[in-house]
Amino acid sequence: MKILVIGGGGREHALAWKLVASPKASKVYVAPGNGGTALSPRLENLPITDVQQLADWAVANKIGLTVVGPEAPLAAGVVDVFRARGLRIFGPTRAAAQLESSKAFSKAFMRRHGIPTADYDTFTDPVAAHAFVDRLGAPIVIKADGLAAGKGVVVAATLEEAHAAVDFMLVDNAYGGADEGVARVVIEQFLEGEEASFIVLSDGRHVAALATSQDHKRLKNGDLGPNTGGMGAYSPAPVVTADVHARAMREVILPAVRGMEKDGIPYTGFLYAGLMIDQQGQIKVLEFNCRMGDPETQPILMRLKSDLVDLINAAVDGKLDGVELQWDRRVALGVVMAAHGYPEHPRQGDTITGIAPEQDDAVVFHAGTQLEHGTLRVTGGRVLCVTALADSVRQAQQRAYEVVHAIHFDGAHYRNDIGHRAIK
């Protein structure tokens, strides 16, 4: 079977890496791909990003399965376009992808279907938003209503920060209007606890839970600095106990899938619930994403022993109820290496050296890289995710940093404490 992966980040490199390992995959294309997928002899980059052109190409080249990585093509309706052409594709429709592409839609959906989440309100008027901030007080969370590559969220510790975020998102319309050019923000109560990423596959009715993971959103050690798209992750996440796992399925995942079906928008694809877990094991949903997380995908797929092609085919065929996943018992941990100036102004063009060949216990997944005349260069904010497998979080951490320390590009930035919450 010929397979197409849409996207060009670290998540897509990991998806393509896992899919091409299947004996069912005769060829895996990545559109547009990156420097890492270009270097792999088993993968082929495809320099197309336009949805209609991708569908034309998939029909002409008899692509048997398409897997969508990032949020933007999902929000643009790539699944609808491919299905209309009779192509097999895994991901949510444009309507279902609103769970991520509109924070306002997502919060209203959760309220309507009794899914636990923070109290909130939605604003287009800056005056009303500022008044709400003053009434709720700090700390407080301000979210841009739209796709902002994981960076449209400000956790404001002070009222001054909160008001500045409102002005940035509403007055300056920094992320562009999510709905016909109208800037909108969701302002919600700050939740305390420990975060975890809970990701499942959905076939519209049944779900299969992937291994749990924990992301590190803040730029700097000790969970300090601005929010980013994610500076590292590890799997499994100890904070997701058996009880918390059962509660997440019962209170969040199944109500979400059933709610979408009830609303006439069946949800197929990866569904990511960002959870906040308090000291009593109570959970609330911070956000839904309509895709696998990045960098969570990299450690999760390093631990997956099941055939990913079989798994996604079962999901496309509505047969996930007959699937049982197999996992490596070891811990996987990924460290993101970011460009100079990330996240505000990442510098591009720096030369990357020192990447070791893939090992059984360590893989370097590429994100913001490009191969130019045989030279690997930085082309994005998050550049690499160095991922390692070992018997404990501490050992996986040590192995990942061994590989990180051998890699060089000017201005490289990474956290030194990925996995710290699980190391006692």
N, C-alpha and C positions, 0 to 999 in steps of 0.2 A: 504494500500500500504506500502510495506517495502522500506525504503529509506536509502541510503548510502551517508554519507558526507566524502569526502576525505580531510584530513589535521588534524593538531593537535594544532592549535593556537587559539587565542582569537576570530578571525573571524569565525573559524569553530565551536567553542563552541556556538557563537551567532546564526549562521545559524542552527545548530542542535536544539538549544533551541526554535527557531521560527518555524522550520519545525515540531517538535514533538507536538507543540501546536495545529496543524491542526487536525480536526477529520478525515481527509483523511489518516493520517499517523498511521499505525498500529504498526510500530517499526522503530526506527532510530538508525543506527549504525554509529560510527565515527572511521575512520581509519587514523592514529592510536589513535587519541583522546589525552586527557590530564587528569590531576587530577580532573578538574571540571566536565568533561563529565563522568569520572569514578564514581564520587560521585552522579550523577543524577540517580535516580531510573528509569527514563523514557528513558535513553540512554544506549547504550552498546558499549564499545570500542572494536576495532578489531585490533590486533597487526600485521597488514600487510601494507607494504608500496610499495612493488614491483607491478608495473602496471599490468603485466601479471597475477600474483597471485590474485590481486584484481578482475580482470575480471573473472577469473575462479571461485572465491568465489561468485561473484555477479550472475553468471549464475546458479551455484549450489544452491544458496539460494533464487533464484527468486526475485531479487531486482528490484523493479518497476521504481525507479528513482535514479540517482546518481548526486550529486552536488559537484563540485570541488571547494575547497577554495583557496589554494595557487598557486603560479605561477609555481613552479618547475615541478609538475606532468603535468601541461598543456604544458609547453615547452618540456616535455619528450614524449608528444603524447598520453596521457591517453584517451582523447576524441576519437581519431582515433581508438585506440585499442578497446574501449568499443563499439563504433558504428559497428566495423567490426564483433563483436560478437552478434549484434542485441540488444544491451542494450541501454536503454534510459538514456542519460547523458546530463547535461547542462554545457556548457563551450565551448571555442573556440578550433578548431583543432590546431595541432602543427604549421601549416603554418600561421594560423591567430594569434596565440600567439606571433609571431615575433613582433607584435606591442609593446610588452613589453620586450621580451627576447633579442631583438637587438635594441639598441638605434639608430644605423645607419639606420636600416630598417625603423624604426618609423619616423625619421626625413626626410628621402627621400620620404616616403609615404606622409607625410604632405606637403612637398614642391610640390610633383607631383599633389596633389589634392587641392591645394590652401587653406589649413587649416592654420590659423595664428599661427606662432611659432617663436621663437628667431632665428636670423641668426646664422649659425653654419658651421663647417667643421669637417671632420672625419679623424683620423690619426692612422697609425700603426708605423710610424717612429718618434721616440722621438725628433730628431733634427728638423724636420718639425713642430712638435707640439709645441716645445719650441719657435720657430720663430713666429708661429701664435699667441701664448700667448703674446709675446713681441709686436707684431703689434697691437693686439686688446686692450691690457692694462687691468688693474684691476679696479673694480671687474669683475670677469669672472667665468664661470661655467665649471667644468670638470666632465664628466660622463664616467664611465666604460661601455663599450658596452657588456652588459650581465646582468644576474640576480645577484644582490648583496644584496638581502633582504632589499631593500630600503635604503641601506647605501653606494652605489657606486657613490654618487654624492658629489662633493666638491664645495661649493660656496666660492671661494677664494677672500678675501678682498685685498690681496696684490699679487704682481708678485711672490714674494718668495713662498707664499703658493701655487700658481698656478703651478709653476715649480716643487715643491715637489710632488704635486698631479699627475702630468704627469709622473714623475719618478716612483712613487708608482704603478701607474696603467699600465704603458707601460714597463718600464725597469724591475721592480720587478714582473710584471704580477700578482698583488696581488689578483685579483678576478678570474683569470683563463681566457683563451681566449674564447670569445663568438663564434668564428668560427674556428673550427679545430685547436684550441690551439693558435691562433694568437691573441695577445692582441691588443685591439683597443679602442680608446677613441673618444668621441664626445666633442668638445670644442665649447661652444656657448656664445653668448652675455648675459650679466646679465640683467634680467628684474626687473623693480621696480613696486611695487603695492602690492595688498593683494591676498593671495592664497585662493582658494576654491576647494573642491572636488566635481565633477559633475559625478554621477554614474547612468548608465542606464542598463536595460536589453535589449538585442537585440535577435531577432529570425532570423536574417539574412537579414531582410527587414524592419521590424517595430521595434520601440523602445518604452519602457515605462520608464520614468524618475523616479528615486528614489528621496527622499528628499535630499536637499542640505546639505552639511556639511563642516566643516573646521577643518583641522588637525593641530597639533603643532609638527613640525619636530625637532626643536632644543631641546637639552637635558635640558637646564636650563631656569629658569624664564626669562621673558623679551625677549624670542626668541634668547637666546645666547647659545654658546657652539656648539659642533659638531652636524651634522645631525644624526638622528636616524631613526628607522622604524616608529616612531610616539609616542609621549608622552601623547596624549589625543586628544579628538575631541568633537565637539558638533554639533547638528542639530536642526533647520535649521541655515544656515549661512546668516546673514543679508546682507553681501556684495553681495550676489546673489539676486539682485532685480528682479522684473518681466521682466524688459528690458534686464538685463544681462542673465537671464534664457532663454528668447526667442532667444537672440543672440547666446548663447552657443549651443542651439539646431540647429539653422540655419547655423552657421558658422563652428561648430566643429562636433557635434554628427552625424547629418544626412549626411554631406559630408564624414565622416569617414566610416559609414556603407555602403553608396552607393559606396564609393571608393573601399572598400574591395570586394564588389560584382562585381564591374567593373573589378577589377584585378583578378577575378576568385577565390577569397578566401573568400566566404561568412562568415560573423562574427556572431557567436551565442555565447551567454554567457553574463556575466557582463562586461561592458566596463566602465572604469574609466578614465576620463579626469582630470588631474591636471591643473587647470587654474590659470593664473596670470591676475588679474583685475586691470587696472590702474584707476587714479582718474576720467577719463572721461568715464569710463565704457567699455573701449575697452578691449578685451580679447586676450590672446595668450595661447597656450597649452605648458605647461612645460613638460608633459609626458603623455603617455597612459599606463594604466595598464589593464591587461586582467582578472581582478578579482575585487571583492569589496575591498575597502581599509581596512586596519587594523591600527588604531582603529576606523575608521569611521563606519564600519559595526555595531558595538555595539550600538551606539546611534541611528543610522538610523533604525535598526530593533526593537529597543524599541518603536519607534514612529509608526511603520507600523501596521495598524489595519487590513489590508487585509490578506487573507490566503496565505502564501508564497508557499504552495504546489500548489494551484490553479495557482498562478502567474507563477511559473517555468514550470508547465505543459503546460500552454498556450504558453510560449516561445519555449519549445521543439516542440510543434505542429505547430509553425509558426502563432499563432493567437493572438499576442500581440496587434494588432490593435483593438481588442474587449475588452481590459482590462482598467479599471479605478481604480487607487489605492486610498485607504482611509488612512488618517494619523491622529494620535493624534495631536491636536493643540498645545500641550505642548512642551517645549524644553527638549531635552535629552542631557546629558553631561557625557562624560567618562574620567576618570583620570587613566592613566597607572602607575602602580607601577612596577619599574624595579629593577633588581638585583644589588648588589654591583659590581662596576666595569664596568657596562654597559655604552657605547656600545662596548668598546674595548675588555675588558676581564671580562665578567660577571661571577660571582662566583656561583657555583651550590652546592646544598645539604642543604642549610639553611632550617630550619623548619618554616612553615607558620601557624600562629594561628590567631584567632579572626575574621574569616569570618562569617558574620551574614547570617542567612537563607534568601533566596530570598523574597523580598517584592514587592508589586505592583509598588512601585515607586523607587526601587533600586535593581539592580542585579549585582553580582560580576562575570564577565566572566573571565575564566582562560585561560592563554596562556602557559607560561613556567612553568608548574607545573606537578607533578607526585604523585600519591598515592602509598606509600610504606608501606605495613603492617599497614594500617590505619593512617599513618602519611603523611601529605601533605608537599612536598618538592619543592624547587626551582630547575628547570632544564633548564631554558633559560634566555635570557636577559630581555625581557619584560615578567613579571610574571602574572600580573592581570590587568584587566580594570574594574574599579569600575564605574558603569553607573547609573545615576539617572534621573528621570523625574520630572519636576516641571513647574510652570506657567511662569517662566522667566529664563533667563540665570543665573542671580545671585542666584536665589533660587535653581536651579538645581546644580549649583556649590557648594552651601552650603551643600546641601543634600549629594552630592557625597563625599565631604571631611569629613562629619560626619562618613561615612562608612569607608573611608580610614584610619582615625585616630584610628579606633578600630582594624585594622589589623596590625600584627607584623611579620616581619622576619628580621634577622640581615642584616644590610646594605641596607635596602629598600630605594629606591630613587624615588621621584616623584616631578613634578612641582606643585607649589602652585597657579598658575595663569591660569589654563585652562579656556578658554572662555573669556580672558581679552579683546580681540578686540571687543567683542559684549557688554561689560559692560561700559557704558559711565558715 
